[in-house]
Amino acid sequence: KAAQEKKKRIRKPGEEEPKVSHPYIDKDGRVKHVKKLGEELPPPPLQGFVVGNVAKVLAGPHAELCGKIVGLDEDNARVILKMAINGQGPVCAKLKMEGC
């Protein structure tokens, strides 16, 4: 019975949780699981409505089309896209979009 019971490790103030290793993509585009000494991790890609990301229009005349975000209008909650198919630049509300 004593072997079945696990003692909980008591953490002291200031101790951090053990770091979990996640796969990452190196500068050559290959997936790595182990980082070598002195090797820097690339910053993670930004997600959401950020200039340069891709978004999909859900409603309106450009519904179901994807485009690259070229500008943001934070005051009116709108996104300016450059469409992948025809290169047009429609302005869409954030409520009618999702990230691809």
C-alpha positions, 0 to 999 in steps of 0.5 A: 500500500505504501508503494501505491501512495505517491508523496507530493513534492513540496515546492519552495517559494521561487521555484519554477515549474520544469520546462517542457520541450516543444518542437520548433522550426529552425531558420532553415524551416526544419522541425527540431525537438532539441535545441543545441547549446548557443542556438537561439529560438526564433520568435513564434509567429504572430497570430490573429489580425496582424499585418502580414497574416492571412484572413478569410472573409466569412460574409459579404460580397467577398465571402469564402475568399482569403487575403493578406492583411495589409492594414488595420483600422483599430478605431472602426474595427476594420481590416484592409485585405489584399485578395489572393485571387484578384489583388483587390483591396476590400475593407472588411469588419473584423466580425465577418472574418477569421484567421486562416 
